[in-house]
Amino acid sequence: ICCAPSNSGDYSIPNTVTTICKKAFHGCDGLTSVTLPDSVKTIQDQAFCNCKSLATITIPASVESLGVDLFVQCPNLSKFVVSGENQGIKMVEDVLYHKEMSRLVWCSPKKSGNCEIPSTVKTIDAKAFGLCKKLLSVTIPDSITEIPHRTFISCSELEKVSIPSSVVSIGEKAFFNCSTLTLVTIPGSVVSIGECAFSMCFGLTSITIPDSVTSIGCNAFEGDSSLTSITLPGSITSIKNSMFERCSSLSSITIPDSVTFIGDSAFKECSSLTLITIPDSVYFIGDSAFKE
């Protein structure tokens, strides 16, 4: 059920264990490696979350079920071994996915270079690529329909992402703090962009949002200090709170006639903004919306 947070070094789970419960090893900062016995069939949500020193884990062929957020905040996990023959759980380079469930579970924080997600994957877990600080580019297959929350959070070297036309939603903080991201194309299939989805993407210079998008969350582009231009679709009705706050290079923007609401701090500290067109459709402008 629970492993003491003080547990350190290498740890072999007893062969009487069949289930690793939710958060069983959560916060075991000194744990460096874990070996699971052939008796284990299920690993529940966040089982190894926040194990900051965990570098190696061995999963036996007996494991049939994997929870979500298994290795969140495990920045040193670089070696993942799936022992024996397991038709469900697969490793492709540093990417772990559950083949039978068509689910991408985890990508190593040490993953470097380019990553092409297998076409058999239909679902990406939240935070699956979080903190992969050496990742340069990602190709997402057209089997994926959603980029969930925090999928690529703090991938600080990520420069390019190819989003297929199958994707309909980009979740909260999906690309938050991807500080070197310079190129992203949002396809015409996307209908929603979550809160802080592209916030703190300091390298992003321009972005075009297609007319298919009907909802953009608060703080979606906050702090994108290199963003000079953005095209807003005529399908949105509001510019929510802090959507472009601290976009200090943004010099002009045209707000479409569909917009009726401009939220608090929407363009706060946009120090280069010299031209903005506000249509007659707007009936509300929030506090500090254009405050320098």
LODOZA-996008 format. One line per field, with one value per residue (C-alpha): residue number from 1; residue in one letter; x, y, z. Coordinates in Angstrom, 2 decimals. Layout:
<vexzas>
num	[NUM,...];
residuo	[A,...];
X	[X,...];
Y	[Y,...];
Z	[Z,...];
</vexzas>
This chain:
<vexzas>
num	[1,2,3,4,5,6,7,8,9,10,11,12,13,14,15,16,17,18,19,20,21,22,23,24,25,26,27,28,29,30,31,32,33,34,35,36,37,38,39,40,41,42,43,44,45,46,47,48,49,50,51,52,53,54,55,56,57,58,59,60,61,62,63,64,65,66,67,68,69,70,71,72,73,74,75,76,77,78,79,80,81,82,83,84,85,86,87,88,89,90,91,92,93,94,95,96,97,98,99,100,101,102,103,104,105,106,107,108,109,110,111,112,113,114,115,116,117,118,119,120,121,122,123,124,125,126,127,128,129,130,131,132,133,134,135,136,137,138,139,140,141,142,143,144,145,146,147,148,149,150,151,152,153,154,155,156,157,158,159,160,161,162,163,164,165,166,167,168,169,170,171,172,173,174,175,176,177,178,179,180,181,182,183,184,185,186,187,188,189,190,191,192,193,194,195,196,197,198,199,200,201,202,203,204,205,206,207,208,209,210,211,212,213,214,215,216,217,218,219,220,221,222,223,224,225,226,227,228,229,230,231,232,233,234,235,236,237,238,239,240,241,242,243,244,245,246,247,248,249,250,251,252,253,254,255,256,257,258,259,260,261,262,263,264,265,266,267,268,269,270,271,272,273,274,275,276,277,278,279,280,281,282,283,284,285,286,287,288,289,290,291,292];
residuo	[I,C,C,A,P,S,N,S,G,D,Y,S,I,P,N,T,V,T,T,I,C,K,K,A,F,H,G,C,D,G,L,T,S,V,T,L,P,D,S,V,K,T,I,Q,D,Q,A,F,C,N,C,K,S,L,A,T,I,T,I,P,A,S,V,E,S,L,G,V,D,L,F,V,Q,C,P,N,L,S,K,F,V,V,S,G,E,N,Q,G,I,K,M,V,E,D,V,L,Y,H,K,E,M,S,R,L,V,W,C,S,P,K,K,S,G,N,C,E,I,P,S,T,V,K,T,I,D,A,K,A,F,G,L,C,K,K,L,L,S,V,T,I,P,D,S,I,T,E,I,P,H,R,T,F,I,S,C,S,E,L,E,K,V,S,I,P,S,S,V,V,S,I,G,E,K,A,F,F,N,C,S,T,L,T,L,V,T,I,P,G,S,V,V,S,I,G,E,C,A,F,S,M,C,F,G,L,T,S,I,T,I,P,D,S,V,T,S,I,G,C,N,A,F,E,G,D,S,S,L,T,S,I,T,L,P,G,S,I,T,S,I,K,N,S,M,F,E,R,C,S,S,L,S,S,I,T,I,P,D,S,V,T,F,I,G,D,S,A,F,K,E,C,S,S,L,T,L,I,T,I,P,D,S,V,Y,F,I,G,D,S,A,F,K,E];
X	[0.00,2.71,6.48,8.22,9.47,12.83,13.34,16.56,18.86,17.73,14.45,12.97,9.26,8.30,7.00,3.74,2.64,0.11,-0.87,1.17,-1.39,-1.95,0.97,2.63,6.13,5.14,7.91,10.54,13.31,16.20,14.91,17.26,15.95,12.97,12.46,8.95,8.37,6.44,3.51,2.60,-0.31,-1.44,0.36,-2.07,-2.06,0.95,2.61,6.12,5.25,7.86,10.62,13.28,16.27,14.64,16.84,15.91,12.76,12.14,8.58,7.84,5.88,3.06,1.93,-1.37,-2.59,-0.80,-2.25,-1.82,0.84,3.07,6.39,5.48,8.35,10.85,13.49,16.26,14.38,16.35,16.26,12.99,13.11,10.12,11.35,10.17,7.52,4.70,2.28,0.62,3.39,6.05,9.11,10.13,13.45,12.60,8.84,6.64,3.22,0.46,-0.13,-3.39,-4.87,-3.26,-1.99,1.29,2.18,5.57,8.59,11.98,13.04,16.43,14.91,16.97,16.62,13.48,10.61,8.09,5.15,4.13,1.07,-0.53,-0.92,-4.39,-4.14,-1.35,-1.38,-1.30,2.29,3.66,6.53,6.74,10.28,11.86,14.46,16.50,13.57,13.94,10.93,7.88,5.81,2.32,0.45,-3.02,-4.41,-4.30,-7.37,-6.33,-3.17,-4.08,-3.07,0.65,1.69,4.86,5.18,8.69,10.24,12.75,14.61,11.53,11.67,9.07,5.83,3.84,0.17,-1.95,-5.38,-6.97,-6.42,-9.52,-8.29,-5.09,-5.25,-4.33,-0.60,0.03,3.12,3.62,7.20,8.45,10.83,12.53,9.42,9.52,7.27,3.80,0.99,-2.52,-4.60,-8.15,-9.50,-8.79,-11.84,-10.42,-7.14,-6.84,-5.65,-1.93,-1.59,1.28,2.16,5.85,6.85,9.49,10.69,7.29,7.20,3.91,0.91,-2.23,-5.36,-7.77,-11.47,-12.34,-11.28,-14.23,-12.63,-9.26,-8.53,-7.24,-3.48,-3.19,-0.25,0.83,4.50,5.26,7.69,8.81,5.31,5.01,1.87,-1.16,-4.21,-7.43,-10.33,-13.79,-15.19,-14.24,-16.54,-14.18,-10.57,-10.25,-8.28,-4.54,-4.67,-1.83,-0.47,3.24,3.48,5.93,6.76,3.17,2.78,-0.69,-3.77,-7.17,-10.02,-12.68,-16.29,-17.38,-15.75,-18.04,-15.83,-12.25,-11.20,-9.07,-5.40,-6.00,-3.22,-1.57,2.13,2.07,4.57,4.99,1.29,0.65,-2.34,-5.46,-8.83,-11.81,-15.09,-18.50,-19.52,-17.42,-19.60,-17.18,-13.52,-12.06,-9.77,-6.23,-7.03,-4.53,-2.48,1.22];
Y	[0.00,2.46,2.68,4.91,8.21,7.57,4.41,4.83,3.02,-0.10,-1.72,-5.08,-5.47,-8.77,-11.50,-11.71,-8.29,-8.23,-4.55,-1.35,1.03,4.67,6.86,3.84,5.25,8.91,11.18,8.49,10.96,8.61,5.72,5.08,1.85,-0.47,-4.05,-5.44,-9.21,-11.38,-11.40,-7.77,-7.29,-3.72,-0.41,2.30,6.08,8.13,5.03,6.48,10.16,12.59,9.99,12.54,10.18,7.23,6.32,2.71,0.64,-2.92,-3.92,-7.66,-9.24,-9.99,-6.33,-5.85,-2.47,0.89,3.94,7.59,10.05,7.15,8.97,12.64,14.59,11.78,13.94,11.34,8.31,7.32,3.52,1.66,-2.11,-4.22,-7.72,-10.85,-10.99,-8.56,-8.07,-5.09,-2.85,-1.76,0.44,2.31,3.96,6.03,5.99,3.66,2.83,0.34,-1.27,-3.06,0.16,2.27,4.62,6.52,6.47,8.10,9.52,9.66,13.11,12.23,11.74,13.68,14.68,13.95,11.74,10.10,8.70,5.23,5.22,2.55,5.12,6.68,8.39,10.38,10.53,13.91,15.00,12.11,14.27,16.64,17.82,16.08,18.82,17.39,16.83,18.89,17.95,15.69,14.15,13.23,10.60,11.23,8.60,11.23,13.42,15.29,16.80,16.62,18.94,19.44,16.95,18.88,21.13,22.52,20.77,23.59,22.56,21.69,23.71,22.20,20.25,18.75,18.60,16.45,17.42,14.72,16.77,18.63,19.99,21.29,21.04,23.26,24.01,21.57,23.55,25.69,26.90,25.39,28.32,27.56,26.56,28.58,26.70,25.29,24.97,24.62,22.62,23.47,20.56,22.15,23.62,24.45,25.70,25.39,27.79,28.60,26.24,28.24,30.45,31.25,30.13,32.83,31.78,31.81,34.72,34.23,31.95,31.58,30.26,28.66,29.51,26.11,27.30,28.51,28.60,29.90,29.73,32.39,33.11,31.06,33.12,34.95,35.86,35.05,37.93,37.29,37.06,39.83,38.79,36.61,35.94,35.54,33.62,35.05,32.12,33.26,35.45,36.44,37.35,35.98,37.19,37.65,35.91,38.09,39.59,40.43,39.77,42.63,42.37,42.32,45.53,45.25,43.09,43.06,41.81,40.07,41.22,38.05,39.17,40.72,40.42,41.46,40.18,41.54,42.13,40.70,42.88,44.08,45.00,44.66,47.50,47.42,47.49,50.64,49.62,47.74,47.64,47.06,46.29,47.69,44.19,44.52,45.45,44.72,45.57,44.30,45.82,46.64,45.17,47.50,48.64,49.10];
Z	[0.00,0.97,0.89,3.41,1.91,3.52,1.48,-0.44,-2.84,-4.68,-3.77,-4.78,-4.15,-2.43,-4.75,-2.79,-4.13,-6.98,-6.98,-6.55,-5.07,-5.87,-4.68,-3.03,-3.58,-3.78,-2.47,-1.92,-2.76,-2.03,-4.14,-7.08,-8.61,-8.27,-9.42,-9.57,-9.26,-11.72,-9.31,-10.01,-12.42,-11.70,-11.12,-10.05,-10.58,-9.40,-7.94,-8.35,-8.51,-7.14,-6.77,-7.62,-7.53,-9.30,-12.26,-13.14,-12.93,-14.11,-15.01,-15.41,-18.26,-15.79,-15.60,-17.41,-16.18,-15.88,-14.12,-15.08,-13.91,-12.89,-13.17,-12.81,-11.21,-11.72,-13.48,-13.31,-14.61,-17.70,-17.81,-18.10,-18.58,-19.57,-18.83,-20.61,-23.31,-22.75,-25.62,-23.95,-22.61,-25.08,-25.14,-28.29,-27.52,-24.44,-24.97,-22.90,-24.22,-23.56,-26.93,-26.12,-24.71,-27.47,-24.77,-24.50,-20.81,-20.41,-22.20,-20.53,-19.22,-20.73,-24.18,-26.69,-30.30,-32.27,-31.17,-33.46,-31.51,-32.75,-35.01,-32.82,-30.03,-29.82,-26.42,-24.78,-20.99,-19.28,-18.52,-20.60,-21.96,-19.01,-18.20,-21.22,-21.32,-24.21,-26.55,-29.75,-31.86,-31.74,-34.51,-33.37,-35.45,-36.87,-34.50,-31.71,-31.14,-27.98,-26.53,-22.83,-20.01,-19.34,-22.03,-22.94,-19.89,-19.38,-22.38,-22.44,-25.63,-27.68,-30.90,-33.20,-32.84,-35.68,-34.68,-37.02,-38.35,-36.18,-32.99,-31.74,-28.40,-26.82,-23.05,-20.12,-19.95,-22.80,-23.93,-20.83,-20.40,-23.66,-23.75,-27.10,-29.04,-32.25,-34.62,-34.01,-36.50,-35.17,-37.67,-38.70,-36.69,-33.29,-31.52,-28.09,-26.59,-22.82,-20.13,-20.26,-23.23,-24.78,-21.84,-21.25,-24.75,-25.03,-28.50,-30.20,-32.67,-34.49,-34.44,-36.52,-34.85,-37.34,-37.60,-36.15,-32.68,-30.61,-27.16,-25.93,-22.20,-19.83,-19.96,-23.14,-24.47,-21.33,-21.17,-24.82,-25.02,-28.63,-30.06,-32.65,-34.50,-33.98,-36.11,-34.15,-35.70,-36.24,-34.31,-30.79,-28.67,-25.88,-25.16,-21.67,-18.65,-19.21,-22.58,-23.96,-20.75,-20.94,-24.68,-24.83,-28.57,-29.80,-31.82,-33.32,-33.23,-34.86,-32.73,-34.85,-34.93,-33.15,-29.86,-27.24,-24.13,-23.32,-19.91,-17.08,-17.96,-21.44,-22.96,-19.76,-20.12,-23.90,-24.08,-27.88,-28.68,-30.70,-32.80,-31.80,-33.48,-31.19,-32.99,-32.03,-30.88,-27.69,-24.71,-21.85,-21.27,-18.00,-15.39,-16.56,-19.98,-21.70,-18.72,-19.45];
</vexzas>
